[in-house]
Amino acid sequence: MKIAKDRKDLTNPEFWVLYKRVGGNTVRNKAHLRTLMDEIREKRKD
């Protein structure tokens, strides 16, 4: 997730939304995290 932020794939607010989800145990594994990141990117494009 930090790598995506450093590459500017995620904005700072998007990063913190995902960060809180990881800390709150709503992300099951790395694959689920990638899926959530993809969903956030799609929402931004709309």
N, CA, C and O atoms as a CHARMM CRD file, in Angstrom:
* protein
*
  184
    1    1 MET  N      0.83700  -1.17800   0.00000 PROA 1      0.00000
    2    1 MET  CA     0.00000   0.00000   0.00000 PROA 1      0.00000
    3    1 MET  C      0.88500   1.24600   0.00000 PROA 1      0.00000
    4    1 MET  O      0.60900   2.19600  -0.73200 PROA 1      0.00000
    5    2 LYS  N      1.93300   1.25400   0.80300 PROA 2      0.00000
    6    2 LYS  CA     2.83700   2.40500   0.84100 PROA 2      0.00000
    7    2 LYS  C      3.52000   2.59500  -0.50100 PROA 2      0.00000
    8    2 LYS  O      3.74000   3.72600  -0.93300 PROA 2      0.00000
    9    3 ILE  N      3.85700   1.49800  -1.16400 PROA 3      0.00000
   10    3 ILE  CA     4.50100   1.58900  -2.47500 PROA 3      0.00000
   11    3 ILE  C      3.56000   2.25500  -3.47400 PROA 3      0.00000
   12    3 ILE  O      3.99100   3.08100  -4.27800 PROA 3      0.00000
   13    4 ALA  N      2.28500   1.90000  -3.42600 PROA 4      0.00000
   14    4 ALA  CA     1.30000   2.51000  -4.32400 PROA 4      0.00000
   15    4 ALA  C      1.18100   4.00600  -4.05600 PROA 4      0.00000
   16    4 ALA  O      1.01000   4.79900  -4.98200 PROA 4      0.00000
   17    5 LYS  N      1.27200   4.38300  -2.78900 PROA 5      0.00000
   18    5 LYS  CA     1.20600   5.80800  -2.44200 PROA 5      0.00000
   19    5 LYS  C      2.44300   6.53000  -2.96600 PROA 5      0.00000
   20    5 LYS  O      2.34200   7.63200  -3.50600 PROA 5      0.00000
   21    6 ASP  N      3.61200   5.90600  -2.80400 PROA 6      0.00000
   22    6 ASP  CA     4.84900   6.51900  -3.28700 PROA 6      0.00000
   23    6 ASP  C      4.85100   6.66600  -4.80600 PROA 6      0.00000
   24    6 ASP  O      5.42100   7.62200  -5.33200 PROA 6      0.00000
   25    7 ARG  N      4.22400   5.73700  -5.51300 PROA 7      0.00000
   26    7 ARG  CA     4.14800   5.81700  -6.97300 PROA 7      0.00000
   27    7 ARG  C      3.02400   6.73100  -7.44100 PROA 7      0.00000
   28    7 ARG  O      2.81300   6.90400  -8.64100 PROA 7      0.00000
   29    8 LYS  N      2.30700   7.31100  -6.49200 PROA 8      0.00000
   30    8 LYS  CA     1.18300   8.21400  -6.77700 PROA 8      0.00000
   31    8 LYS  C     -0.01300   7.47300  -7.37000 PROA 8      0.00000
   32    8 LYS  O     -0.84100   8.08200  -8.04800 PROA 8      0.00000
   33    9 ASP  N     -0.11300   6.15200  -7.12200 PROA 9      0.00000
   34    9 ASP  CA    -1.30100   5.39800  -7.52500 PROA 9      0.00000
   35    9 ASP  C     -2.47200   5.71400  -6.61100 PROA 9      0.00000
   36    9 ASP  O     -3.62900   5.66400  -7.02800 PROA 9      0.00000
   37   10 LEU  N     -2.15900   6.04500  -5.34200 PROA 10     0.00000
   38   10 LEU  CA    -3.18000   6.41200  -4.36200 PROA 10     0.00000
   39   10 LEU  C     -2.90400   7.82500  -3.87400 PROA 10     0.00000
   40   10 LEU  O     -1.75200   8.22000  -3.69200 PROA 10     0.00000
   41   11 THR  N     -3.97100   8.57600  -3.66700 PROA 11     0.00000
   42   11 THR  CA    -3.79700   9.89300  -3.06000 PROA 11     0.00000
   43   11 THR  C     -3.67700   9.71900  -1.54600 PROA 11     0.00000
   44   11 THR  O     -3.95200   8.64100  -1.02000 PROA 11     0.00000
   45   12 ASN  N     -3.27400  10.75900  -0.86100 PROA 12     0.00000
   46   12 ASN  CA    -3.11100  10.67900   0.58500 PROA 12     0.00000
   47   12 ASN  C     -4.42400  10.32500   1.30500 PROA 12     0.00000
   48   12 ASN  O     -4.40700   9.45900   2.18000 PROA 12     0.00000
   49   13 PRO  N     -5.55800  10.95800   0.97400 PROA 13     0.00000
   50   13 PRO  CA    -6.80800  10.56700   1.65200 PROA 13     0.00000
   51   13 PRO  C     -7.21200   9.11900   1.36800 PROA 13     0.00000
   52   13 PRO  O     -7.71800   8.43200   2.25400 PROA 13     0.00000
   53   14 GLU  N     -6.99000   8.65400   0.13500 PROA 14     0.00000
   54   14 GLU  CA    -7.31400   7.26600  -0.20100 PROA 14     0.00000
   55   14 GLU  C     -6.43600   6.30300   0.59300 PROA 14     0.00000
   56   14 GLU  O     -6.90500   5.26300   1.05700 PROA 14     0.00000
   57   15 PHE  N     -5.17000   6.65200   0.74500 PROA 15     0.00000
   58   15 PHE  CA    -4.24600   5.83500   1.51700 PROA 15     0.00000
   59   15 PHE  C     -4.74000   5.67000   2.95100 PROA 15     0.00000
   60   15 PHE  O     -4.72400   4.56900   3.50000 PROA 15     0.00000
   61   16 TRP  N     -5.18100   6.77700   3.55100 PROA 16     0.00000
   62   16 TRP  CA    -5.59600   6.70200   4.95100 PROA 16     0.00000
   63   16 TRP  C     -6.90400   5.95800   5.12400 PROA 16     0.00000
   64   16 TRP  O     -7.12400   5.35000   6.17200 PROA 16     0.00000
   65   17 VAL  N     -7.77900   5.98700   4.13100 PROA 17     0.00000
   66   17 VAL  CA    -9.00800   5.17900   4.19800 PROA 17     0.00000
   67   17 VAL  C     -8.63300   3.69800   4.24600 PROA 17     0.00000
   68   17 VAL  O     -9.16300   2.94700   5.06500 PROA 17     0.00000
   69   18 LEU  N     -7.72400   3.28500   3.37200 PROA 18     0.00000
   70   18 LEU  CA    -7.29200   1.88700   3.36500 PROA 18     0.00000
   71   18 LEU  C     -6.50500   1.54400   4.62300 PROA 18     0.00000
   72   18 LEU  O     -6.63900   0.44300   5.15800 PROA 18     0.00000
   73   19 TYR  N     -5.70000   2.46100   5.09000 PROA 19     0.00000
   74   19 TYR  CA    -4.90200   2.24400   6.29900 PROA 19     0.00000
   75   19 TYR  C     -5.81300   1.93400   7.49100 PROA 19     0.00000
   76   19 TYR  O     -5.52600   1.03700   8.28300 PROA 19     0.00000
   77   20 LYS  N     -6.90000   2.67700   7.60800 PROA 20     0.00000
   78   20 LYS  CA    -7.84000   2.45300   8.70100 PROA 20     0.00000
   79   20 LYS  C     -8.56200   1.12400   8.54900 PROA 20     0.00000
   80   20 LYS  O     -8.86800   0.47000   9.54600 PROA 20     0.00000
   81   21 ARG  N     -8.84000   0.71500   7.31100 PROA 21     0.00000
   82   21 ARG  CA    -9.48200  -0.57500   7.08400 PROA 21     0.00000
   83   21 ARG  C     -8.55700  -1.72100   7.48700 PROA 21     0.00000
   84   21 ARG  O     -9.00200  -2.70900   8.07100 PROA 21     0.00000
   85   22 VAL  N     -7.28400  -1.58600   7.17600 PROA 22     0.00000
   86   22 VAL  CA    -6.31700  -2.61600   7.55900 PROA 22     0.00000
   87   22 VAL  C     -6.22300  -2.68100   9.08400 PROA 22     0.00000
   88   22 VAL  O     -6.22000  -3.76900   9.65800 PROA 22     0.00000
   89   23 GLY  N     -6.14900  -1.54300   9.72900 PROA 23     0.00000
   90   23 GLY  CA    -6.06400  -1.50400  11.18300 PROA 23     0.00000
   91   23 GLY  C     -7.32000  -1.99400  11.86200 PROA 23     0.00000
   92   23 GLY  O     -7.26700  -2.48700  12.98800 PROA 23     0.00000
   93   24 GLY  N     -8.44200  -1.86500  11.19600 PROA 24     0.00000
   94   24 GLY  CA    -9.71600  -2.29300  11.76200 PROA 24     0.00000
   95   24 GLY  C    -10.07100  -3.72000  11.43000 PROA 24     0.00000
   96   24 GLY  O    -11.18600  -4.16400  11.70400 PROA 24     0.00000
   97   25 ASN  N     -9.12600  -4.45500  10.83500 PROA 25     0.00000
   98   25 ASN  CA    -9.30500  -5.87000  10.49200 PROA 25     0.00000
   99   25 ASN  C    -10.44300  -6.12200   9.50300 PROA 25     0.00000
  100   25 ASN  O    -11.09400  -7.16400   9.57800 PROA 25     0.00000
  101   26 THR  N    -10.69600  -5.19700   8.58200 PROA 26     0.00000
  102   26 THR  CA   -11.71900  -5.44100   7.56500 PROA 26     0.00000
  103   26 THR  C    -11.09400  -5.94000   6.26100 PROA 26     0.00000
  104   26 THR  O    -11.81100  -6.29800   5.32700 PROA 26     0.00000
  105   27 VAL  N     -9.75400  -5.96500   6.19600 PROA 27     0.00000
  106   27 VAL  CA    -9.06300  -6.48800   5.01500 PROA 27     0.00000
  107   27 VAL  C     -8.57900  -7.89000   5.36300 PROA 27     0.00000
  108   27 VAL  O     -7.85000  -8.08200   6.33600 PROA 27     0.00000
  109   28 ARG  N     -8.99300  -8.87500   4.55200 PROA 28     0.00000
  110   28 ARG  CA    -8.69400 -10.27100   4.86600 PROA 28     0.00000
  111   28 ARG  C     -7.25600 -10.65100   4.54000 PROA 28     0.00000
  112   28 ARG  O     -6.59800 -11.32800   5.32900 PROA 28     0.00000
  113   29 ASN  N     -6.75800 -10.21400   3.36600 PROA 29     0.00000
  114   29 ASN  CA    -5.41100 -10.59800   2.93900 PROA 29     0.00000
  115   29 ASN  C     -4.93300  -9.61500   1.87600 PROA 29     0.00000
  116   29 ASN  O     -5.62600  -8.65000   1.55400 PROA 29     0.00000
  117   30 LYS  N     -3.75600  -9.86500   1.33800 PROA 30     0.00000
  118   30 LYS  CA    -3.17600  -8.94500   0.35300 PROA 30     0.00000
  119   30 LYS  C     -4.00800  -8.87300  -0.91500 PROA 30     0.00000
  120   30 LYS  O     -4.13300  -7.80200  -1.50800 PROA 30     0.00000
  121   31 ALA  N     -4.57500  -9.98600  -1.34000 PROA 31     0.00000
  122   31 ALA  CA    -5.40800  -9.99000  -2.54200 PROA 31     0.00000
  123   31 ALA  C     -6.64500  -9.12000  -2.33800 PROA 31     0.00000
  124   31 ALA  O     -7.05800  -8.39600  -3.24400 PROA 31     0.00000
  125   32 HSD  N     -7.22600  -9.19400  -1.15900 PROA 32     0.00000
  126   32 HSD  CA    -8.39700  -8.36500  -0.85400 PROA 32     0.00000
  127   32 HSD  C     -8.00900  -6.88600  -0.83900 PROA 32     0.00000
  128   32 HSD  O     -8.77400  -6.03500  -1.29100 PROA 32     0.00000
  129   33 LEU  N     -6.81400  -6.58400  -0.31500 PROA 33     0.00000
  130   33 LEU  CA    -6.33200  -5.20600  -0.30100 PROA 33     0.00000
  131   33 LEU  C     -6.17000  -4.68300  -1.72800 PROA 33     0.00000
  132   33 LEU  O     -6.55700  -3.55200  -2.02100 PROA 33     0.00000
  133   34 ARG  N     -5.60000  -5.49800  -2.61400 PROA 34     0.00000
  134   34 ARG  CA    -5.45400  -5.08900  -4.01800 PROA 34     0.00000
  135   34 ARG  C     -6.80300  -4.82300  -4.65600 PROA 34     0.00000
  136   34 ARG  O     -6.95200  -3.87500  -5.42700 PROA 34     0.00000
  137   35 THR  N     -7.79300  -5.65900  -4.33900 PROA 35     0.00000
  138   35 THR  CA    -9.14300  -5.47000  -4.87000 PROA 35     0.00000
  139   35 THR  C     -9.72400  -4.13700  -4.38900 PROA 35     0.00000
  140   35 THR  O    -10.32700  -3.40000  -5.17000 PROA 35     0.00000
  141   36 LEU  N     -9.54100  -3.83300  -3.11000 PROA 36     0.00000
  142   36 LEU  CA   -10.03800  -2.56100  -2.57100 PROA 36     0.00000
  143   36 LEU  C     -9.33300  -1.37700  -3.22500 PROA 36     0.00000
  144   36 LEU  O     -9.96400  -0.35900  -3.50900 PROA 36     0.00000
  145   37 MET  N     -8.02600  -1.50300  -3.46600 PROA 37     0.00000
  146   37 MET  CA    -7.28200  -0.42800  -4.12600 PROA 37     0.00000
  147   37 MET  C     -7.79700  -0.21200  -5.54200 PROA 37     0.00000
  148   37 MET  O     -7.93600   0.92600  -5.98900 PROA 37     0.00000
  149   38 ASP  N     -8.08100  -1.30300  -6.24900 PROA 38     0.00000
  150   38 ASP  CA    -8.62200  -1.18800  -7.60700 PROA 38     0.00000
  151   38 ASP  C     -9.98700  -0.51000  -7.59800 PROA 38     0.00000
  152   38 ASP  O    -10.27800   0.30900  -8.47000 PROA 38     0.00000
  153   39 GLU  N    -10.83200  -0.84800  -6.61100 PROA 39     0.00000
  154   39 GLU  CA   -12.14700  -0.22700  -6.51600 PROA 39     0.00000
  155   39 GLU  C    -12.03600   1.27500  -6.27400 PROA 39     0.00000
  156   39 GLU  O    -12.79900   2.05400  -6.84500 PROA 39     0.00000
  157   40 ILE  N    -11.09500   1.68200  -5.43600 PROA 40     0.00000
  158   40 ILE  CA   -10.90800   3.10000  -5.15800 PROA 40     0.00000
  159   40 ILE  C    -10.46000   3.82400  -6.42200 PROA 40     0.00000
  160   40 ILE  O    -10.93400   4.92400  -6.70700 PROA 40     0.00000
  161   41 ARG  N     -9.55800   3.22100  -7.17400 PROA 41     0.00000
  162   41 ARG  CA    -9.08700   3.84800  -8.42100 PROA 41     0.00000
  163   41 ARG  C    -10.22700   3.97900  -9.42700 PROA 41     0.00000
  164   41 ARG  O    -10.31000   4.98600 -10.13000 PROA 41     0.00000
  165   42 GLU  N    -11.10300   2.98500  -9.50800 PROA 42     0.00000
  166   42 GLU  CA   -12.24000   3.04000 -10.42100 PROA 42     0.00000
  167   42 GLU  C    -13.21100   4.13700 -10.02600 PROA 42     0.00000
  168   42 GLU  O    -13.75000   4.83000 -10.88900 PROA 42     0.00000
  169   43 LYS  N    -13.44000   4.30300  -8.73100 PROA 43     0.00000
  170   43 LYS  CA   -14.34500   5.36200  -8.26400 PROA 43     0.00000
  171   43 LYS  C    -13.79600   6.74000  -8.64000 PROA 43     0.00000
  172   43 LYS  O    -14.55400   7.64700  -8.98400 PROA 43     0.00000
  173   44 ARG  N    -12.47500   6.88300  -8.57100 PROA 44     0.00000
  174   44 ARG  CA   -11.85200   8.17500  -8.89500 PROA 44     0.00000
  175   44 ARG  C    -12.03500   8.49700 -10.37400 PROA 44     0.00000
  176   44 ARG  O    -12.19600   9.66200 -10.73600 PROA 44     0.00000
  177   45 LYS  N    -12.01200   7.49100 -11.22300 PROA 45     0.00000
  178   45 LYS  CA   -12.13500   7.71500 -12.66900 PROA 45     0.00000
  179   45 LYS  C    -13.54300   8.10700 -13.06500 PROA 45     0.00000
  180   45 LYS  O    -13.73700   8.76600 -14.08700 PROA 45     0.00000
  181   46 ASP  N    -14.53900   7.70900 -12.26700 PROA 46     0.00000
  182   46 ASP  CA   -15.95100   8.01700 -12.61300 PROA 46     0.00000
  183   46 ASP  C    -16.28300   9.46200 -12.42600 PROA 46     0.00000
  184   46 ASP  O    -17.41700   9.87200 -12.67200 PROA 46     0.00000
